[in-house]
C-alpha cells in the first residue's frame, strides 16, 4: 500500500515538472548567470575593501598603544 503511494507521488511529480512548470529559456539563463556573476564581484569587492579598511584601522590602533 505504501509502495503505491510512493509510485503515485513520483508520477505526479514527473507530470507536474513536465506539464505545469515553466522552464526558463537559454537566453534567460544566460542573463541570470551574468547578473549573479556581476553581483558576486561587487560583493567580493565590498568585502575586500572592508577587510583592507579594518586592517589599516587596527594597525593604526595598535601602533598608538
N, C-alpha and C positions, 0 to 999 in steps of 0.2 A: 504494500500500500504506500509506504514512504517512497519507494522507488518510482512509482507512477507520478508522485508529486514532483520529484526531482526532474524527471524527464519532461513533465509538463512545464515546469519552470524554465528549463533550458530552451524548450521550443518557443515559449512565449518571449523569452529574452532575444532569441535569434530573430523572430518576426518583428519585434519592436525595433531592433537595431537595423534591420533591413528595410522596413517599410515606413517607420514613423520618425526616425532620427534624420535630421538634416545635416549632412556632412559638408564641411567647407570645401570650396574649390581649391585647386592648386594655387591660384593667384592669391586667394585669401590667406592660405597657409604661409606663403612667402611673405606677404605683408605683415602678418602677425609675427613671424620669425624676425623680421627686420626691426619691428617695434621692440621686441624683447631684447634683442642684441643692443640696440641703442640705449634702452633703459638700463640694462646691466652695466654698460660702460659708464653711464652718467652716475649710477650709484657707486660703482667702483672708484670713480674719480672723487666723489664727495667723501667717501670713506678714507681714501688716500690723503686728501687734503686735511681732513680732521686728524688723522694719525700724525702727519707732519706738524700740524699746529700744536697738538698736545705734547709731542716730543720736544719741540722748541720751548714751549711754555714750562715744561718740567725741567729742562736743562737750565733755563733762566732761574727758576725757583731754587734748584739745588745749588747753583753757583752763588746765590745770595747767602745761603746758610753757612 
